[in-house]
């Protein structure tokens, strides 16, 4: 809301969650590295998210920038949410990553409160994307399809030597 006070008009703020891509240090990268180094790991099963593939978000931003609505002057600034259009636990997301990367290991489903973290994380952090879809006609994607797109990226496969 502080940004909205400074940029009260002609701006949009896009909130996202669980972002991953070919190019950054993120959950997918970390979990693959961790999975290669261990025979067993613990993954949170009771924290539900709607992960976001950075390429999907970039596509949404381009759609917004190219829209007639975005180019109108003197609009009140708005906050939007963008993420995958469905939800998943980190446990199930990690299982899919391991399957796509052919990593075989034992995964122990673990409650969030069993992990000591500096930052408090909500159990349910799924974002409602209805507003951005309605206002800008952007597409949201199923997280399983998006993670498969990531694994189809030649850069990603070369980076992780998959």
RAPENOR-V173832 format. One record per backbone hydrogen bond with DSSP energy under -1.0 kcal/mol. NH is the residue of the N-H (numbers start at 1). CO is the residue of the C=O. E is the energy in kcal/mol with one decimal. If there is no record, write none. Layout:
# RAPENOR-V173832
NH|CO|E, NH|CO|E
This chain:
# RAPENOR-V173832
5|1|-1.5, 6|2|-1.7, 7|3|-3.5, 10|75|-3.1, 13|78|-2.6, 15|80|-3.3, 20|52|-2.3, 26|24|-1.0, 30|26|-2.8, 31|27|-2.9, 32|28|-1.9, 33|29|-2.3, 34|30|-2.8, 35|31|-2.5, 36|32|-2.0, 37|33|-1.2, 38|34|-1.1, 41|106|-2.3, 43|108|-2.2, 45|110|-2.1, 48|123|-3.5, 49|88|-3.0, 52|18|-1.1, 54|20|-2.8, 57|53|-1.9, 58|54|-2.6, 59|55|-2.1, 60|56|-2.1, 61|57|-2.6, 62|58|-2.3, 63|59|-2.2, 64|60|-2.4, 65|61|-2.8, 66|62|-2.1, 67|64|-1.4, 72|69|-1.1, 77|8|-2.6, 78|11|-1.4, 80|13|-3.4, 82|15|-2.6, 84|51|-1.2, 85|141|-2.2, 88|49|-2.3, 90|47|-1.3, 91|44|-1.5, 93|89|-2.3, 94|90|-2.7, 95|91|-2.3, 96|92|-1.8, 97|93|-2.1, 98|94|-2.9, 99|95|-2.2, 100|96|-2.5, 101|97|-1.8, 102|99|-1.1, 103|98|-2.4, 106|39|-2.7, 108|41|-3.4, 110|43|-2.7, 114|111|-1.8, 115|112|-2.0, 125|48|-2.9, 133|129|-2.1, 134|130|-2.7, 135|131|-2.8, 136|132|-2.0, 137|133|-1.5, 146|142|-2.1, 147|143|-2.6, 148|144|-1.5, 149|145|-1.7, 150|146|-2.0, 151|147|-2.0, 153|150|-1.6, 157|153|-2.4, 158|154|-2.5, 159|155|-2.7, 160|156|-2.3, 162|157|-2.2
